Amino acid sequence: MDRAQLAHFLRTRREALQPEDVGLPRGPRRRTGGLRREEVASLSGMSTDYYSRLEQQRGPQPSEQMLAALARGLRLSLAERDHLFQLGGHAVPHRTVRADHVNPGMMRILDRLQDTPAMVVNHLGETLAQTPPAVALLGDETGHTGLARSLHHRWFTDPAARKLYPAETHATHSRLLAAHLHAAYTRDGRASRAAEIADALLAQSPEFARLWREHPVPGTMCPPKRFQHPEVGALELHCQILVDPDQSQTLLVFTAVPGSASDEKLRLLSVIGAQRV
Protein backbone atom coordinates (compact mmCIF):
# COMPACT_ATOMS: atom_id res chain seq x y z
CA MET A 1 0.00 0.00 0.00
CA ASP A 2 1.36 3.41 -1.02
CA ARG A 3 -0.31 5.77 1.47
CA ALA A 4 1.06 8.97 -0.05
CA GLN A 5 0.11 8.12 -3.62
CA LEU A 6 -3.28 6.75 -2.54
CA ALA A 7 -4.03 9.98 -0.67
CA HIS A 8 -2.93 12.13 -3.61
CA PHE A 9 -4.96 10.09 -6.11
CA LEU A 10 -8.11 10.30 -4.00
CA ARG A 11 -7.70 14.05 -3.55
CA THR A 12 -7.15 14.74 -7.27
CA ARG A 13 -10.18 12.70 -8.28
CA ARG A 14 -12.34 14.31 -5.58
CA GLU A 15 -11.32 17.81 -6.68
CA ALA A 16 -11.99 16.96 -10.33
CA LEU A 17 -15.62 16.01 -9.63
CA GLN A 18 -18.24 18.73 -9.60
CA PRO A 19 -21.47 18.54 -7.58
CA GLU A 20 -23.47 18.48 -10.82
CA ASP A 21 -21.55 15.38 -11.91
CA VAL A 22 -23.05 13.35 -9.08
CA GLY A 23 -26.50 14.92 -8.90
CA LEU A 24 -25.77 17.28 -5.99
CA PRO A 25 -26.74 20.97 -5.82
CA ARG A 26 -23.82 23.38 -5.91
CA GLY A 27 -25.23 25.74 -3.30
CA PRO A 28 -24.32 29.41 -2.78
CA ARG A 29 -21.67 28.81 -0.10
CA ARG A 30 -19.37 26.55 -2.14
CA ARG A 31 -16.21 28.59 -2.66
CA THR A 32 -14.05 26.09 -4.54
CA GLY A 33 -14.59 23.50 -7.23
CA GLY A 34 -14.74 19.81 -6.60
CA LEU A 35 -16.54 17.75 -3.98
CA ARG A 36 -16.15 17.98 -0.24
CA ARG A 37 -14.76 15.02 1.67
CA GLU A 38 -18.07 14.39 3.38
CA GLU A 39 -19.80 14.24 0.00
CA VAL A 40 -17.39 11.61 -1.33
CA ALA A 41 -17.78 9.65 1.90
CA SER A 42 -21.58 9.71 1.56
CA LEU A 43 -21.44 8.67 -2.10
CA SER A 44 -19.14 5.80 -1.14
CA GLY A 45 -21.16 4.62 1.83
CA MET A 46 -18.51 5.25 4.50
CA SER A 47 -17.90 7.69 7.34
CA THR A 48 -16.35 11.08 6.70
CA ASP A 49 -13.70 10.30 9.33
CA TYR A 50 -12.66 7.10 7.53
CA TYR A 51 -12.36 8.82 4.17
CA SER A 52 -10.56 11.84 5.63
CA ARG A 53 -7.95 9.62 7.25
CA LEU A 54 -7.22 8.02 3.87
CA GLU A 55 -6.59 11.45 2.32
CA GLN A 56 -4.44 12.39 5.28
CA GLN A 57 -2.24 9.28 4.94
CA ARG A 58 -3.17 7.96 8.37
CA GLY A 59 -5.94 5.50 7.70
CA PRO A 60 -5.80 1.68 7.73
CA GLN A 61 -5.30 -0.29 4.55
CA PRO A 62 -8.71 -0.23 2.86
CA SER A 63 -10.30 -3.54 1.98
CA GLU A 64 -11.23 -4.49 -1.58
CA GLN A 65 -14.86 -3.71 -0.72
CA MET A 66 -13.92 -0.21 0.46
CA LEU A 67 -11.85 0.44 -2.65
CA ALA A 68 -14.69 -0.72 -4.87
CA ALA A 69 -17.04 1.63 -3.00
CA LEU A 70 -14.59 4.52 -3.45
CA ALA A 71 -14.31 3.76 -7.16
CA ARG A 72 -18.09 4.00 -7.48
CA GLY A 73 -18.34 7.10 -5.33
CA LEU A 74 -15.62 8.92 -7.27
CA ARG A 75 -17.07 7.77 -10.62
CA LEU A 76 -13.74 6.22 -11.67
CA SER A 77 -13.20 4.62 -15.03
CA LEU A 78 -12.25 0.94 -15.10
CA ALA A 79 -8.57 1.81 -15.61
CA GLU A 80 -8.70 4.29 -12.71
CA ARG A 81 -10.34 1.68 -10.50
CA ASP A 82 -7.55 -0.78 -11.28
CA HIS A 83 -4.97 1.89 -10.39
CA LEU A 84 -6.79 2.58 -7.11
CA PHE A 85 -6.62 -1.11 -6.18
CA GLN A 86 -2.90 -1.18 -6.86
CA LEU A 87 -2.29 1.91 -4.73
CA GLY A 88 -4.33 0.30 -1.97
CA GLY A 89 -2.11 -2.78 -2.01
CA HIS A 90 -4.53 -5.19 -3.67
CA ALA A 91 -4.47 -7.15 -6.90
CA VAL A 92 -6.39 -5.70 -9.82
CA PRO A 93 -9.87 -7.28 -9.91
CA HIS A 94 -10.41 -9.78 -12.70
CA ARG A 95 -12.62 -7.94 -15.16
CA THR A 96 -14.53 -10.98 -16.36
CA VAL A 97 -15.38 -12.28 -12.91
CA ARG A 98 -15.90 -8.95 -11.13
CA ALA A 99 -18.51 -7.27 -13.29
CA ASP A 100 -19.56 -4.96 -10.45
CA HIS A 101 -17.90 -1.68 -11.40
CA VAL A 102 -20.44 0.78 -12.79
CA ASN A 103 -19.24 2.67 -15.85
CA PRO A 104 -18.82 6.39 -14.99
CA GLY A 105 -21.08 7.34 -17.89
CA MET A 106 -23.83 5.13 -16.50
CA MET A 107 -23.37 6.68 -13.06
CA ARG A 108 -23.62 10.20 -14.47
CA ILE A 109 -26.92 9.33 -16.11
CA LEU A 110 -28.20 7.60 -12.97
CA ASP A 111 -27.26 10.67 -10.89
CA ARG A 112 -29.64 12.75 -13.01
CA LEU A 113 -32.56 10.35 -12.48
CA GLN A 114 -32.89 10.69 -8.71
CA ASP A 115 -36.64 11.35 -8.95
CA THR A 116 -37.22 8.28 -11.16
CA PRO A 117 -37.06 4.54 -10.47
CA ALA A 118 -33.82 3.59 -12.24
CA MET A 119 -31.07 1.04 -11.66
CA VAL A 120 -27.91 -0.40 -13.17
CA VAL A 121 -27.69 -4.19 -13.45
CA ASN A 122 -25.07 -6.47 -14.95
CA HIS A 123 -25.59 -9.44 -17.26
CA LEU A 124 -25.94 -11.77 -14.26
CA GLY A 125 -28.95 -9.94 -12.87
CA GLU A 126 -26.92 -8.33 -10.09
CA THR A 127 -28.07 -4.82 -9.15
CA LEU A 128 -25.08 -2.46 -8.91
CA ALA A 129 -26.79 0.86 -8.15
CA GLN A 130 -30.33 2.17 -7.60
CA THR A 131 -32.02 5.53 -7.28
CA PRO A 132 -34.09 6.12 -4.11
CA PRO A 133 -37.40 5.67 -6.01
CA ALA A 134 -36.11 2.34 -7.35
CA VAL A 135 -35.42 1.23 -3.78
CA ALA A 136 -38.93 2.36 -2.81
CA LEU A 137 -40.35 0.35 -5.73
CA LEU A 138 -38.26 -2.82 -5.60
CA GLY A 139 -36.48 -2.76 -2.25
CA ASP A 140 -32.72 -2.48 -1.80
CA GLU A 141 -31.33 -5.01 -4.25
CA THR A 142 -27.69 -4.04 -3.73
CA GLY A 143 -27.30 -5.56 -0.26
CA HIS A 144 -27.48 -9.23 -1.23
CA THR A 145 -24.38 -11.41 -1.01
CA GLY A 146 -23.14 -14.59 -2.66
CA LEU A 147 -25.32 -16.19 -5.30
CA ALA A 148 -28.29 -14.23 -3.95
CA ARG A 149 -26.83 -11.09 -5.54
CA SER A 150 -28.32 -12.39 -8.80
CA LEU A 151 -32.05 -11.89 -9.35
CA HIS A 152 -31.88 -14.99 -11.55
CA HIS A 153 -30.90 -17.01 -8.48
CA ARG A 154 -33.30 -15.32 -6.05
CA TRP A 155 -36.25 -15.72 -8.39
CA PHE A 156 -35.97 -19.51 -8.45
CA THR A 157 -34.90 -20.08 -4.83
CA ASP A 158 -36.51 -17.36 -2.68
CA PRO A 159 -40.32 -16.99 -2.73
CA ALA A 160 -39.96 -13.42 -1.45
CA ALA A 161 -38.43 -12.42 -4.81
CA ARG A 162 -41.82 -12.99 -6.48
CA LYS A 163 -44.05 -11.10 -4.06
CA LEU A 164 -44.01 -7.86 -6.06
CA TYR A 165 -45.26 -9.58 -9.20
CA PRO A 166 -48.83 -10.88 -9.80
CA ALA A 167 -48.94 -14.69 -9.85
CA GLU A 168 -50.16 -14.81 -13.44
CA THR A 169 -46.91 -13.15 -14.60
CA HIS A 170 -44.53 -15.54 -12.83
CA ALA A 171 -44.22 -18.01 -15.71
CA THR A 172 -43.24 -15.21 -18.12
CA HIS A 173 -40.66 -13.85 -15.70
CA SER A 174 -39.23 -17.32 -15.13
CA ARG A 175 -38.73 -17.98 -18.83
CA LEU A 176 -37.20 -14.54 -19.41
CA LEU A 177 -34.72 -14.86 -16.53
CA ALA A 178 -33.73 -18.39 -17.52
CA ALA A 179 -33.13 -17.20 -21.08
CA HIS A 180 -30.93 -14.30 -19.96
CA LEU A 181 -28.83 -16.56 -17.74
CA HIS A 182 -28.52 -19.09 -20.57
CA ALA A 183 -27.22 -16.34 -22.85
CA ALA A 184 -24.66 -15.27 -20.22
CA TYR A 185 -23.58 -18.89 -19.75
CA THR A 186 -23.18 -19.40 -23.49
CA ARG A 187 -21.03 -16.30 -23.80
CA ASP A 188 -18.91 -16.66 -20.64
CA GLY A 189 -18.35 -20.43 -20.66
CA ARG A 190 -18.07 -23.21 -18.10
CA ALA A 191 -15.56 -21.44 -15.83
CA SER A 192 -17.74 -18.35 -15.37
CA ARG A 193 -19.93 -17.02 -12.58
CA ALA A 194 -22.91 -17.50 -14.90
CA ALA A 195 -22.10 -21.22 -14.91
CA GLU A 196 -21.83 -21.22 -11.11
CA ILE A 197 -25.30 -19.68 -10.81
CA ALA A 198 -26.75 -22.05 -13.40
CA ASP A 199 -25.27 -25.14 -11.73
CA ALA A 200 -26.69 -24.10 -8.37
CA LEU A 201 -30.13 -23.54 -9.86
CA LEU A 202 -30.10 -26.84 -11.75
CA ALA A 203 -29.53 -28.56 -8.40
CA GLN A 204 -32.13 -26.55 -6.47
CA SER A 205 -34.98 -25.63 -8.81
CA PRO A 206 -36.94 -28.15 -10.93
CA GLU A 207 -38.67 -25.22 -12.64
CA PHE A 208 -35.34 -23.73 -13.70
CA ALA A 209 -34.02 -27.14 -14.81
CA ARG A 210 -37.07 -27.66 -17.04
CA LEU A 211 -36.66 -24.24 -18.65
CA TRP A 212 -32.90 -24.69 -19.02
CA ARG A 213 -33.35 -27.92 -20.99
CA GLU A 214 -35.47 -26.01 -23.49
CA HIS A 215 -32.48 -23.73 -24.36
CA PRO A 216 -34.53 -20.53 -24.05
CA VAL A 217 -33.50 -17.53 -26.12
CA PRO A 218 -33.98 -13.98 -24.73
CA GLY A 219 -36.72 -11.92 -26.27
CA THR A 220 -37.53 -8.37 -25.22
CA MET A 221 -34.94 -7.29 -22.66
CA CYS A 222 -37.33 -5.33 -20.50
CA PRO A 223 -40.99 -5.75 -21.47
CA PRO A 224 -43.80 -3.84 -19.72
CA LYS A 225 -44.13 -4.97 -16.13
CA ARG A 226 -46.95 -5.27 -13.64
CA PHE A 227 -46.29 -4.88 -9.92
CA GLN A 228 -48.35 -5.34 -6.78
CA HIS A 229 -46.63 -2.96 -4.38
CA PRO A 230 -47.35 -3.30 -0.64
CA GLU A 231 -47.70 0.48 -0.16
CA VAL A 232 -49.26 1.85 -3.36
CA GLY A 233 -50.94 -1.21 -4.86
CA ALA A 234 -51.03 -2.23 -8.51
CA LEU A 235 -48.73 -0.54 -11.04
CA GLU A 236 -48.29 -0.99 -14.78
CA LEU A 237 -44.88 0.30 -15.83
CA HIS A 238 -42.84 0.51 -18.98
CA CYS A 239 -39.13 -0.23 -18.86
CA GLN A 240 -36.63 1.72 -20.96
CA ILE A 241 -33.08 0.40 -21.24
CA LEU A 242 -29.63 1.73 -22.06
CA VAL A 243 -26.96 -0.93 -22.65
CA ASP A 244 -23.25 -0.39 -22.06
CA PRO A 245 -21.61 -2.79 -24.55
CA ASP A 246 -18.16 -2.61 -22.95
CA GLN A 247 -19.13 -3.90 -19.51
CA SER A 248 -22.35 -5.83 -20.15
CA GLN A 249 -24.32 -3.48 -17.91
CA THR A 250 -27.78 -2.11 -18.44
CA LEU A 251 -29.51 0.99 -17.12
CA LEU A 252 -33.20 0.26 -16.48
CA VAL A 253 -35.64 3.16 -16.15
CA PHE A 254 -39.25 2.55 -15.12
CA THR A 255 -41.92 4.94 -16.37
CA ALA A 256 -45.71 5.12 -16.48
CA VAL A 257 -48.16 6.58 -18.94
CA PRO A 258 -48.52 10.30 -18.02
CA GLY A 259 -51.71 11.03 -16.14
CA SER A 260 -52.43 7.38 -15.38
CA ALA A 261 -53.02 5.92 -11.93
CA SER A 262 -49.60 4.25 -12.14
CA ASP A 263 -48.02 7.62 -12.89
CA GLU A 264 -49.51 9.08 -9.71
CA LYS A 265 -48.28 6.10 -7.72
CA LEU A 266 -44.77 6.51 -9.13
CA ARG A 267 -44.78 10.12 -7.98
CA LEU A 268 -45.76 8.93 -4.51
CA LEU A 269 -42.92 6.38 -4.54
CA SER A 270 -40.49 9.15 -5.44
CA VAL A 271 -41.56 10.99 -2.28
CA ILE A 272 -41.26 7.79 -0.24
CA GLY A 273 -37.81 7.17 -1.66
CA ALA A 274 -36.64 10.70 -0.86
CA GLN A 275 -37.86 10.34 2.73
CA ARG A 276 -35.84 7.15 3.20
CA VAL A 277 -32.53 8.68 2.07
C-alpha positions as CSV (number, residue, x, y, z in Angstrom):
1,M,0.0,0.0,0.0
2,D,1.4,3.4,-1.0
3,R,-0.3,5.8,1.5
4,A,1.1,9.0,-0.1
5,Q,0.1,8.1,-3.6
6,L,-3.3,6.8,-2.5
7,A,-4.0,10.0,-0.7
8,H,-2.9,12.1,-3.6
9,F,-5.0,10.1,-6.1
10,L,-8.1,10.3,-4.0
11,R,-7.7,14.0,-3.6
12,T,-7.1,14.7,-7.3
13,R,-10.2,12.7,-8.3
14,R,-12.3,14.3,-5.6
15,E,-11.3,17.8,-6.7
16,A,-12.0,17.0,-10.3
17,L,-15.6,16.0,-9.6
18,Q,-18.2,18.7,-9.6
19,P,-21.5,18.5,-7.6
20,E,-23.5,18.5,-10.8
21,D,-21.6,15.4,-11.9
22,V,-23.1,13.3,-9.1
23,G,-26.5,14.9,-8.9
24,L,-25.8,17.3,-6.0
25,P,-26.7,21.0,-5.8
26,R,-23.8,23.4,-5.9
27,G,-25.2,25.7,-3.3
28,P,-24.3,29.4,-2.8
29,R,-21.7,28.8,-0.1
30,R,-19.4,26.6,-2.1
31,R,-16.2,28.6,-2.7
32,T,-14.0,26.1,-4.5
33,G,-14.6,23.5,-7.2
34,G,-14.7,19.8,-6.6
35,L,-16.5,17.7,-4.0
36,R,-16.1,18.0,-0.2
37,R,-14.8,15.0,1.7
38,E,-18.1,14.4,3.4
39,E,-19.8,14.2,0.0
40,V,-17.4,11.6,-1.3
41,A,-17.8,9.7,1.9
42,S,-21.6,9.7,1.6
43,L,-21.4,8.7,-2.1
44,S,-19.1,5.8,-1.1
45,G,-21.2,4.6,1.8
46,M,-18.5,5.2,4.5
47,S,-17.9,7.7,7.3
48,T,-16.4,11.1,6.7
49,D,-13.7,10.3,9.3
50,Y,-12.7,7.1,7.5
51,Y,-12.4,8.8,4.2
52,S,-10.6,11.8,5.6
53,R,-7.9,9.6,7.2
54,L,-7.2,8.0,3.9
55,E,-6.6,11.4,2.3
56,Q,-4.4,12.4,5.3
57,Q,-2.2,9.3,4.9
58,R,-3.2,8.0,8.4
59,G,-5.9,5.5,7.7
60,P,-5.8,1.7,7.7
61,Q,-5.3,-0.3,4.6
62,P,-8.7,-0.2,2.9
63,S,-10.3,-3.5,2.0
64,E,-11.2,-4.5,-1.6
65,Q,-14.9,-3.7,-0.7
66,M,-13.9,-0.2,0.5
67,L,-11.8,0.4,-2.7
68,A,-14.7,-0.7,-4.9
69,A,-17.0,1.6,-3.0
70,L,-14.6,4.5,-3.4
71,A,-14.3,3.8,-7.2
72,R,-18.1,4.0,-7.5
73,G,-18.3,7.1,-5.3
74,L,-15.6,8.9,-7.3
75,R,-17.1,7.8,-10.6
76,L,-13.7,6.2,-11.7
77,S,-13.2,4.6,-15.0
78,L,-12.2,0.9,-15.1
79,A,-8.6,1.8,-15.6
80,E,-8.7,4.3,-12.7
81,R,-10.3,1.7,-10.5
82,D,-7.5,-0.8,-11.3
83,H,-5.0,1.9,-10.4
84,L,-6.8,2.6,-7.1
85,F,-6.6,-1.1,-6.2
86,Q,-2.9,-1.2,-6.9
87,L,-2.3,1.9,-4.7
88,G,-4.3,0.3,-2.0
89,G,-2.1,-2.8,-2.0
90,H,-4.5,-5.2,-3.7
91,A,-4.5,-7.2,-6.9
92,V,-6.4,-5.7,-9.8
93,P,-9.9,-7.3,-9.9
94,H,-10.4,-9.8,-12.7
95,R,-12.6,-7.9,-15.2
96,T,-14.5,-11.0,-16.4
97,V,-15.4,-12.3,-12.9
98,R,-15.9,-9.0,-11.1
99,A,-18.5,-7.3,-13.3
100,D,-19.6,-5.0,-10.5
101,H,-17.9,-1.7,-11.4
102,V,-20.4,0.8,-12.8
103,N,-19.2,2.7,-15.8
104,P,-18.8,6.4,-15.0
105,G,-21.1,7.3,-17.9
106,M,-23.8,5.1,-16.5
107,M,-23.4,6.7,-13.1
108,R,-23.6,10.2,-14.5
109,I,-26.9,9.3,-16.1
110,L,-28.2,7.6,-13.0
111,D,-27.3,10.7,-10.9
112,R,-29.6,12.7,-13.0
113,L,-32.6,10.4,-12.5
114,Q,-32.9,10.7,-8.7
115,D,-36.6,11.3,-8.9
116,T,-37.2,8.3,-11.2
117,P,-37.1,4.5,-10.5
118,A,-33.8,3.6,-12.2
119,M,-31.1,1.0,-11.7
120,V,-27.9,-0.4,-13.2
121,V,-27.7,-4.2,-13.4
122,N,-25.1,-6.5,-15.0
123,H,-25.6,-9.4,-17.3
124,L,-25.9,-11.8,-14.3
125,G,-29.0,-9.9,-12.9
126,E,-26.9,-8.3,-10.1
127,T,-28.1,-4.8,-9.2
128,L,-25.1,-2.5,-8.9
129,A,-26.8,0.9,-8.2
130,Q,-30.3,2.2,-7.6
131,T,-32.0,5.5,-7.3
132,P,-34.1,6.1,-4.1
133,P,-37.4,5.7,-6.0
134,A,-36.1,2.3,-7.4
135,V,-35.4,1.2,-3.8
136,A,-38.9,2.4,-2.8
137,L,-40.4,0.4,-5.7
138,L,-38.3,-2.8,-5.6
139,G,-36.5,-2.8,-2.2
140,D,-32.7,-2.5,-1.8
141,E,-31.3,-5.0,-4.2
142,T,-27.7,-4.0,-3.7
143,G,-27.3,-5.6,-0.3
144,H,-27.5,-9.2,-1.2
145,T,-24.4,-11.4,-1.0
146,G,-23.1,-14.6,-2.7
147,L,-25.3,-16.2,-5.3
148,A,-28.3,-14.2,-4.0
149,R,-26.8,-11.1,-5.5
150,S,-28.3,-12.4,-8.8
151,L,-32.0,-11.9,-9.3
152,H,-31.9,-15.0,-11.5
153,H,-30.9,-17.0,-8.5
154,R,-33.3,-15.3,-6.0
155,W,-36.3,-15.7,-8.4
156,F,-36.0,-19.5,-8.5
157,T,-34.9,-20.1,-4.8
158,D,-36.5,-17.4,-2.7
159,P,-40.3,-17.0,-2.7
160,A,-40.0,-13.4,-1.5
161,A,-38.4,-12.4,-4.8
162,R,-41.8,-13.0,-6.5
163,K,-44.1,-11.1,-4.1
164,L,-44.0,-7.9,-6.1
165,Y,-45.3,-9.6,-9.2
166,P,-48.8,-10.9,-9.8
167,A,-48.9,-14.7,-9.9
168,E,-50.2,-14.8,-13.4
169,T,-46.9,-13.1,-14.6
170,H,-44.5,-15.5,-12.8
171,A,-44.2,-18.0,-15.7
172,T,-43.2,-15.2,-18.1
173,H,-40.7,-13.8,-15.7
174,S,-39.2,-17.3,-15.1
175,R,-38.7,-18.0,-18.8
176,L,-37.2,-14.5,-19.4
177,L,-34.7,-14.9,-16.5
178,A,-33.7,-18.4,-17.5
179,A,-33.1,-17.2,-21.1
180,H,-30.9,-14.3,-20.0
181,L,-28.8,-16.6,-17.7
182,H,-28.5,-19.1,-20.6
183,A,-27.2,-16.3,-22.9
184,A,-24.7,-15.3,-20.2
185,Y,-23.6,-18.9,-19.7
186,T,-23.2,-19.4,-23.5
187,R,-21.0,-16.3,-23.8
188,D,-18.9,-16.7,-20.6
189,G,-18.3,-20.4,-20.7
190,R,-18.1,-23.2,-18.1
191,A,-15.6,-21.4,-15.8
192,S,-17.7,-18.4,-15.4
193,R,-19.9,-17.0,-12.6
194,A,-22.9,-17.5,-14.9
195,A,-22.1,-21.2,-14.9
196,E,-21.8,-21.2,-11.1
197,I,-25.3,-19.7,-10.8
198,A,-26.8,-22.0,-13.4
199,D,-25.3,-25.1,-11.7
200,A,-26.7,-24.1,-8.4
201,L,-30.1,-23.5,-9.9
202,L,-30.1,-26.8,-11.7
203,A,-29.5,-28.6,-8.4
204,Q,-32.1,-26.5,-6.5
205,S,-35.0,-25.6,-8.8
206,P,-36.9,-28.1,-10.9
207,E,-38.7,-25.2,-12.6
208,F,-35.3,-23.7,-13.7
209,A,-34.0,-27.1,-14.8
210,R,-37.1,-27.7,-17.0
211,L,-36.7,-24.2,-18.6
212,W,-32.9,-24.7,-19.0
213,R,-33.4,-27.9,-21.0
214,E,-35.5,-26.0,-23.5
215,H,-32.5,-23.7,-24.4
216,P,-34.5,-20.5,-24.1
217,V,-33.5,-17.5,-26.1
218,P,-34.0,-14.0,-24.7
219,G,-36.7,-11.9,-26.3
220,T,-37.5,-8.4,-25.2
221,M,-34.9,-7.3,-22.7
222,C,-37.3,-5.3,-20.5
223,P,-41.0,-5.8,-21.5
224,P,-43.8,-3.8,-19.7
225,K,-44.1,-5.0,-16.1
226,R,-47.0,-5.3,-13.6
227,F,-46.3,-4.9,-9.9
228,Q,-48.4,-5.3,-6.8
229,H,-46.6,-3.0,-4.4
230,P,-47.4,-3.3,-0.6
231,E,-47.7,0.5,-0.2
232,V,-49.3,1.8,-3.4
233,G,-50.9,-1.2,-4.9
234,A,-51.0,-2.2,-8.5
235,L,-48.7,-0.5,-11.0
236,E,-48.3,-1.0,-14.8
237,L,-44.9,0.3,-15.8
238,H,-42.8,0.5,-19.0
239,C,-39.1,-0.2,-18.9
240,Q,-36.6,1.7,-21.0
241,I,-33.1,0.4,-21.2
242,L,-29.6,1.7,-22.1
243,V,-27.0,-0.9,-22.6
244,D,-23.3,-0.4,-22.1
245,P,-21.6,-2.8,-24.5
246,D,-18.2,-2.6,-22.9
247,Q,-19.1,-3.9,-19.5
248,S,-22.3,-5.8,-20.2
249,Q,-24.3,-3.5,-17.9
250,T,-27.8,-2.1,-18.4
251,L,-29.5,1.0,-17.1
252,L,-33.2,0.3,-16.5
253,V,-35.6,3.2,-16.2
254,F,-39.2,2.6,-15.1
255,T,-41.9,4.9,-16.4
256,A,-45.7,5.1,-16.5
257,V,-48.2,6.6,-18.9
258,P,-48.5,10.3,-18.0
259,G,-51.7,11.0,-16.1
260,S,-52.4,7.4,-15.4
261,A,-53.0,5.9,-11.9
262,S,-49.6,4.3,-12.1
263,D,-48.0,7.6,-12.9
264,E,-49.5,9.1,-9.7
265,K,-48.3,6.1,-7.7
266,L,-44.8,6.5,-9.1
267,R,-44.8,10.1,-8.0
268,L,-45.8,8.9,-4.5
269,L,-42.9,6.4,-4.5
270,S,-40.5,9.2,-5.4
271,V,-41.6,11.0,-2.3
272,I,-41.3,7.8,-0.2
273,G,-37.8,7.2,-1.7
274,A,-36.6,10.7,-0.9
275,Q,-37.9,10.3,2.7
276,R,-35.8,7.2,3.2
277,V,-32.5,8.7,2.1
